[in-house]
Amino acid sequence: MTDRPVSSPDSVSQTPNLPEYSVSEVSMAVKRTLEDNFGYVRVRGEISGYTQARSGHVYFSLKDDKSVLDAVCWRGTAGKLRFQPEDGLEVICTGRITSYPARSRYQIAVEAMEPAGIGALMALLEERRTKLTAEGLFAAERKQALPFLPDVIGVVTSPTGAVIRDILHRLRDRFPRCVLLWPVLVQGDGAAEQVAAAIRGFNALDAGGPVPRPDLLIVARGGGSIEDLWAFNEEIVVRAAADSEIPLISAVGHETDTTLIDFASDRRAPTPTAAAEIAVPVRSELQATMMDLDRRLRLAAHRGVTERRHRLDGLARGLRGPRDLLAMAQQRLDDVGLRIERALIGLRNQRRQDLAALAARLRPALIARELKDGQRLISGLGERLARTETTLIAQWRQQLDGLAKLLDALSFERVLERGYAVLRSSDGVLTSATDATPGLAVDIQFHDGMAKGQITGDGGAEADAAKPATPRRRAARKPRAGGSSSGDQGKLF
């Protein structure tokens, strides 16, 4: 587009056949012009309308008292910022001037951002300190007491700096302890995240695990500028220190340096060396103190035993002899024994008299009551005996009737009534076909009488009397021994 001729306004009005351009061509020409003429620039301004999209890109505006410049910070750059931008913060942004053709707006693509001077950093630091104080992260009641003599000390610092050497040297001079080092970056991109992860990692260790859990933590770094120490002002580090269940000593910078982790820690040390001095006592001094305490304890015990021995001797001189004490006690015991014996004899006599009087009063009444009870018992037994006699007679009569009915039912005469007959010979009843020889004379007994017959050759029997014999009467049952002829049961009694 820049190679095409440019016409003046007068010529435009006079020449209607000027070349036409699309909107995209114009927008892209403007974009190339801005990027070619400006390139990288540093712009100072106040952040306004700070917004972070879901993609991670950050959009905001830089403004001063007269103008506004749109700005965009891509996700990769925004994640590397050493501080958290926010509205109202004055910053210096480094980037390229470009445009957004879709809306015909020019903007700066930020590739680096830093607070605008020490004043801005201090203002941000004060604002953050006020915010965290309001949340209670710096409250005194959250502080934990440091252990007097920790077995294991965890140190969060750089493994290559002089800080860890100073701490180890000081601990070795005062009281050697087991030290666990969690190496981290102490400045630059990702330093805050590593320090916070180290604090939380030490707290996550199990007490009985393969790696011992520290009894005390030291977060240390050497001196530097406020920008160098800025990682220890980040919220992620401050919150990790405040949430630590293990007591924590902060030793960041020199004595005049102050970071927000100092407010959240349980104890602040002016230097890393001072942190080691706070962590453990001096072993030689502790030994001297223990020896002095042992000596004083021995003297106090000896003095106490001597005083008590003198006091015991004085008390012993005022006491009576054991024989005198036992004699008096024995005399009192004898006196009490005699009194008890007399009292028991008197009580026995009194109880005997009371019992005799009571027996005299109760004897007539008891005799009358016993006679009355005996009469009542005899009367009752007589009634029960009469009821028992009646009941037994009825039961025996019922049993006898049942046996008679059973005997009648089992009689062979009942079988004859169902159409059967009995063959009798002179030898007795015929029970088998082999006994029925031809020509044998038999008597045939029916249920209602007798008939004569003879066994034929083919095993049959023919009757020789057409008229049945007179039926025999059933023999009368003989009464049982001891019974009457009328069938009445004799009385039992």
C-alpha positions in Angstrom: 0.0 0.0 0.0 2.9 2.4 0.7 4.1 2.0 -3.0 0.8 3.3 -4.4 0.5 7.0 -5.3 -1.0 9.3 -2.7 -3.4 12.0 -3.9 -4.1 15.3 -2.2 -7.6 16.2 -1.1 -8.0 18.6 -4.1 -7.0 15.9 -6.6 -9.4 13.4 -5.0 -12.3 15.7 -5.6 -11.1 16.2 -9.2 -10.2 12.5 -9.9 -13.0 10.1 -9.1 -11.0 7.0 -10.3 -8.6 6.7 -7.3 -7.6 3.1 -6.4 -9.7 1.3 -3.7 -8.4 -0.5 -0.6 -10.0 -3.0 1.6 -10.3 -2.4 5.4 -7.9 -5.2 6.1 -5.3 -3.7 3.7 -5.5 -0.4 5.5 -5.4 -2.1 9.0 -2.4 -4.2 8.1 -0.5 -1.2 6.6 -1.0 0.7 9.8 0.2 -2.3 11.8 3.4 -2.6 9.8 4.0 1.1 10.0 3.7 1.1 13.8 5.9 -2.0 14.3 8.6 -0.8 11.8 8.8 2.8 13.2 8.6 2.1 17.0 10.0 -1.5 17.6 10.8 -1.9 21.3 9.8 0.9 23.7 9.6 1.5 27.4 6.4 3.1 28.6 5.7 4.3 32.1 2.1 4.6 33.3 -0.5 3.6 35.8 -2.4 0.3 35.3 -6.1 0.6 34.8 -8.7 -2.1 33.9 -6.5 -5.0 34.7 -8.1 -8.3 33.5 -6.8 -11.8 33.2 -8.6 -14.0 30.6 -9.2 -17.7 30.9 -6.4 -18.3 28.4 -4.0 -16.7 30.8 -3.4 -13.5 28.7 -3.6 -10.2 30.6 -5.3 -7.1 29.2 -5.1 -3.6 30.8 -4.4 0.0 29.9 -1.5 2.3 30.7 -2.5 5.9 31.4 -1.2 9.2 32.7 -2.9 12.5 33.2 -3.5 13.0 29.5 -3.6 9.8 27.5 -4.4 6.1 27.6 -2.5 3.2 25.9 -4.0 -0.3 25.6 -1.7 -3.1 26.6 -1.6 -6.9 26.3 0.7 -9.3 28.2 0.7 -12.8 26.8 0.4 -15.8 29.1 4.0 -16.9 28.9 5.2 -13.4 29.9 2.5 -12.9 32.6 3.5 -16.1 34.4 7.1 -14.9 34.7 6.3 -11.5 36.4 7.9 -11.1 39.8 4.9 -9.3 41.3 1.2 -9.3 40.9 0.0 -6.2 38.8 -3.1 -4.5 39.9 -5.1 -1.4 39.2 -3.6 1.9 40.4 0.0 0.5 40.4 2.6 2.6 38.4 4.8 0.4 36.3 7.3 0.5 33.5 6.5 -1.8 30.6 8.9 -2.9 27.8 7.5 -4.1 24.6 6.5 -3.6 21.0 3.9 -1.1 19.7 1.5 -2.9 17.4 -2.2 -2.8 16.5 -5.2 -5.0 16.8 -6.7 -4.8 13.2 -10.0 -6.4 14.3 -10.9 -3.2 16.2 -8.4 -0.7 14.6 -6.8 0.0 18.0 -3.1 0.3 18.6 -1.5 -1.2 21.8 1.7 -2.3 23.4 2.6 -6.0 23.6 4.3 -6.1 27.0 7.3 -8.4 27.2 8.6 -7.1 30.6 7.1 -5.2 33.5 8.5 -3.8 36.7 7.2 -1.4 39.3 8.1 2.2 38.7 10.8 2.8 41.2 11.3 2.1 45.0 8.3 4.2 46.0 5.9 2.0 44.0 7.3 -1.2 45.4 7.1 0.1 48.9 3.5 1.2 48.3 2.7 -2.2 47.0 4.4 -3.8 50.0 2.5 -1.7 52.4 -0.8 -2.4 50.7 -0.1 -6.1 50.8 1.0 -6.0 54.5 -2.2 -4.2 55.4 -4.3 -6.8 53.6 -2.6 -9.8 55.2 -2.7 -8.1 58.6 -6.5 -7.7 58.3 -6.7 -11.4 57.6 -4.9 -12.2 60.9 -1.8 -13.8 59.4 0.5 -11.7 61.5 -1.5 -12.1 64.8 0.6 -12.7 67.9 -1.6 -15.6 69.0 -0.6 -17.6 65.9 3.1 -17.6 66.9 4.5 -20.9 68.1 7.1 -21.5 70.8 10.5 -22.7 69.4 11.8 -26.0 70.7 14.7 -25.7 73.2 16.9 -28.3 71.5 15.5 -29.5 68.2 16.8 -32.9 66.9 16.3 -32.1 63.2 16.5 -28.6 61.6 15.1 -28.0 58.1 16.8 -25.2 56.1 15.2 -23.6 53.1 17.8 -21.6 51.1 20.1 -21.8 48.1 22.5 -24.8 48.2 25.3 -22.8 46.6 25.3 -19.6 48.6 27.3 -18.6 51.7 24.1 -18.7 53.8 24.0 -22.5 54.2 27.7 -22.6 55.0 27.3 -19.9 57.7 24.3 -21.8 59.3 26.1 -25.1 59.3 29.3 -23.6 60.7 27.4 -21.8 63.5 25.4 -24.9 64.4 28.6 -27.0 64.6 30.2 -24.5 66.9 27.2 -24.2 69.3 25.4 -27.6 69.3 25.7 -30.0 66.3 22.3 -31.0 65.0 20.9 -33.0 62.1 20.2 -30.5 59.2 18.0 -31.2 56.2 18.5 -28.8 53.3 15.7 -28.1 50.8 17.4 -26.3 47.9 15.4 -23.4 46.3 15.9 -20.3 44.2 16.0 -17.2 46.5 15.4 -14.6 43.8 14.1 -14.3 40.2 11.3 -16.1 38.4 9.8 -19.1 40.3 11.7 -18.3 43.6 8.5 -17.6 45.6 6.8 -20.8 44.4 9.9 -22.9 45.3 10.2 -21.4 48.8 6.5 -21.9 49.5 6.7 -25.5 48.2 9.7 -26.2 50.4 7.9 -25.0 53.6 4.8 -27.0 52.8 6.9 -30.1 51.8 8.7 -30.1 55.2 5.3 -29.9 56.9 4.0 -32.8 54.8 6.7 -35.2 56.1 5.6 -38.0 58.4 7.1 -38.1 61.9 8.1 -41.8 61.5 8.9 -41.8 57.8 12.3 -42.6 56.1 13.1 -38.8 56.0 12.8 -37.4 59.6 10.4 -34.5 60.0 12.1 -31.3 61.2 11.4 -29.9 64.6 12.3 -26.4 63.4 12.5 -24.6 60.0 14.9 -21.8 59.0 14.1 -19.8 55.8 17.2 -17.9 55.0 18.7 -15.6 52.3 21.6 -13.1 52.2 21.2 -9.4 51.8 20.2 -7.6 48.6 18.0 -4.9 47.1 14.2 -4.8 47.6 13.8 -6.3 44.1 16.2 -9.2 45.1 14.2 -9.9 48.2 10.8 -9.5 46.6 10.1 -13.3 46.5 9.8 -13.3 50.3 7.1 -10.6 50.0 4.8 -12.7 47.8 1.5 -13.9 49.3 2.2 -17.5 48.5 5.4 -17.5 50.6 3.7 -15.5 53.5 0.7 -17.8 53.6 2.9 -20.9 53.6 4.9 -19.6 56.5 1.7 -18.6 58.4 0.2 -22.1 57.8 3.4 -24.0 58.9 2.8 -26.4 61.8 6.5 -26.6 62.4 8.0 -23.5 64.2 9.7 -21.3 61.6 12.5 -18.7 61.9 12.9 -16.2 59.1 16.4 -14.9 58.3 16.1 -13.0 55.1 18.6 -10.2 54.3 20.5 -8.1 56.7 19.4 -6.6 60.0 17.9 -3.5 58.3 16.0 -5.6 55.6 12.3 -6.4 56.3 10.1 -8.7 54.3 6.6 -9.9 54.9 7.7 -13.4 55.8 9.3 -11.8 58.9 5.8 -10.9 60.2 4.3 -14.3 59.4 7.2 -16.4 60.9 7.3 -17.4 64.6 10.6 -15.7 65.1 12.7 -13.2 63.1 16.5 -13.4 63.0 18.4 -10.4 61.7 20.9 -12.6 59.8 21.1 -16.3 58.9 24.0 -16.7 61.4 21.7 -15.3 64.1 19.0 -17.8 63.1 21.4 -20.6 63.9 22.2 -19.0 67.3 18.5 -18.8 68.0 17.8 -22.4 66.9 20.2 -24.1 69.4 21.9 -23.2 72.7 25.6 -23.3 73.3 26.5 -26.9 74.3 29.4 -25.8 76.6 27.3 -23.3 78.4 24.5 -25.9 78.7 27.0 -28.4 80.2 28.3 -25.8 82.6 24.7 -24.9 83.6 23.9 -28.6 84.1 26.9 -29.2 86.2 26.1 -26.1 88.4 22.5 -27.3 88.8 23.7 -30.8 89.7 26.0 -29.4 92.3 23.3 -27.2 93.8 20.9 -30.2 93.8 23.4 -32.3 95.7 24.0 -29.6 98.3 20.2 -29.0 98.7 19.6 -32.7 99.2 22.4 -33.0 101.7 21.2 -30.0 103.6 17.6 -31.2 103.6 18.6 -34.6 104.9 20.7 -33.1 107.7 17.9 -30.7 108.8 15.4 -33.5 108.8 17.7 -35.7 110.8 18.2 -33.1 113.5 14.4 -32.5 113.6 13.7 -36.2 114.0 16.2 -36.5 116.8 14.5 -33.6 118.7 11.1 -35.2 118.2 12.4 -38.6 119.4 13.5 -37.1 122.7 10.0 -35.9 123.4 8.3 -39.3 122.7 7.6 -42.0 125.3 9.2 -45.3 125.2 7.5 -48.1 123.3 7.1 -50.2 126.5 5.2 -47.4 128.2 2.9 -46.9 125.1 2.2 -50.6 124.9 1.5 -51.0 128.6 -1.1 -48.3 128.6 -2.7 -49.7 125.5 -2.7 -53.2 127.0 -4.4 -51.9 130.2 -7.1 -50.2 128.2 -7.6 -53.4 126.2 -8.0 -55.5 129.4 -10.5 -53.0 130.8 -12.5 -52.9 127.7 -12.5 -56.8 127.5 -13.9 -57.1 131.0 -16.6 -54.6 130.3 -17.6 -56.4 127.1 -17.8 -59.7 128.9 -20.0 -58.4 131.7 -22.2 -56.7 129.1 -22.6 -59.9 127.1 -23.6 -61.9 130.2 -26.2 -59.3 131.2 -27.5 -59.2 127.6 -27.8 -63.0 127.5 -29.8 -63.1 130.8 -32.1 -60.4 129.7 -32.8 -62.1 126.4 -33.4 -65.4 128.2 -36.0 -63.7 130.4 -37.7 -62.0 127.5 -37.9 -65.3 125.7 -39.4 -67.1 128.6 -42.1 -64.4 129.0 -42.9 -64.5 125.4 -43.2 -68.3 125.4 -45.6 -68.2 128.4 -47.8 -65.8 126.5 -47.8 -67.6 123.2 -48.2 -71.3 124.4 -52.1 -71.4 124.9 -52.6 -69.5 121.7 -50.3 -71.8 119.8 -52.0 -75.0 121.1 -55.5 -73.7 120.1 -54.2 -72.7 116.7 -52.6 -76.1 116.1 -55.8 -78.0 117.1 -57.9 -75.8 114.8 -55.4 -76.3 112.0 -55.4 -80.1 112.6 -59.2 -80.3 112.4 -59.3 -78.2 109.3 -56.6 -80.5 107.8 -58.5 -83.7 108.7 -61.7 -82.4 107.3 -60.1 -81.5 104.1 -58.4 -84.9 103.8 -61.8 -86.6 104.3 -63.4 -84.6 101.5 -60.5 -85.2 99.2 -60.7 -89.0 100.0 -64.4 -89.2 99.2 -63.8 -87.3 95.9 -60.9 -89.6 95.1 -63.1 -92.7 95.7 -65.9 -91.6 93.5 -63.4 -90.6 90.7 -61.6 -93.9 90.8 -64.8 -96.0 90.7 -66.0 -94.1 87.7 -62.6 -94.5 85.9 -62.5 -98.2 86.6 -66.1 -98.7 85.4 -65.3 -96.8 82.2 -62.2 -98.9 81.6 -64.2 -102.2 82.2 -66.9 -101.2 79.7 -64.2 -100.4 77.2 -62.5 -103.8 77.6 -65.9 -105.6 77.3 -66.6 -103.8 74.0 -63.2 -104.6 72.7 -63.6 -108.3 73.6 -66.9 -108.4 71.9 -65.5 -106.7 68.8 -62.6 -109.2 68.6 -64.9 -112.3 69.0 -65.0 -114.8 66.0 -68.8 -114.7 66.1 -68.6 -111.1 64.7 -66.6 -112.5 61.9 -69.2 -115.2 61.1 -71.8 -112.4 60.9 -69.9 -111.1 57.8 -70.5 -114.4 55.9 -67.8 -116.7 57.1 -68.3 -120.2 58.5 -66.3 -122.6 60.7 -65.8 -126.3 59.8 -65.4 -128.7 62.7 -64.5 -132.3 62.6 -64.3 -134.8 65.3 -60.7 -133.7 65.7 -61.5 -130.1 66.0 -61.6 -127.0 63.8 -60.3 -127.5 60.2 -57.7 -124.9 59.5 -56.0 -126.3 56.4 -57.2 -127.9 53.1 -55.0 -130.9 53.7 -57.1 -131.8 56.7 -60.3 -131.9 54.6 -60.2 -135.6 53.4 -63.0 -136.8 51.1 -65.9 -138.3 53.0 -65.0 -136.5 56.2 -68.2 -135.5 58.2 -68.0 -131.9 59.4 -70.1 -129.6 61.4 -70.6 -126.2 59.7 -71.1 -123.3 62.2 -72.8 -120.2 60.9 -73.4 -117.0 62.9 -77.0 -118.1 63.5 -76.7 -121.8 63.9 -75.1 -125.2 63.0 -75.4 -127.5 59.9 -74.1 -130.9 59.0 -71.9 -131.6 56.0 -69.5 -134.0 54.3 -66.3 -133.4 52.4 -66.7 -134.6 48.7 -64.0 -135.9 46.5 -63.4 -132.6 44.7 -62.8 -130.8 48.0 -66.4 -129.6 48.3 -68.7 -130.0 51.2 -72.4 -130.9 50.9 -75.0 -130.4 53.6 -77.2 -133.3 54.7 -79.6 -131.3 56.8 -81.7 -128.7 55.2 -82.8 -127.2 58.4 -80.3 -125.4 60.3 -79.6 -126.5 63.7 -80.7 -124.5 66.6 -78.3 -121.7 67.3 -76.3 -122.0 70.4 -76.7 -119.4 72.8 -73.6 -117.5 73.8 -72.5 -118.5 77.2 -73.1 -116.0 79.8 -70.0 -114.2 81.0 -68.9 -115.2 84.4 -68.6 -112.5 86.8 -65.2 -111.5 88.0 -64.0 -112.8 91.3 -65.3 -110.7 94.0 -68.1 -109.2 91.8 -71.9 -109.7 92.3 -74.1 -111.6 90.0 -76.2 -108.5 89.2 -73.2 -106.8 87.6 -72.8 -104.1 90.2 -69.3 -103.2 91.2 -68.4 -103.9 94.8 -67.2 -101.0 96.9 -63.6 -100.4 97.4 -63.9 -99.3 101.0 
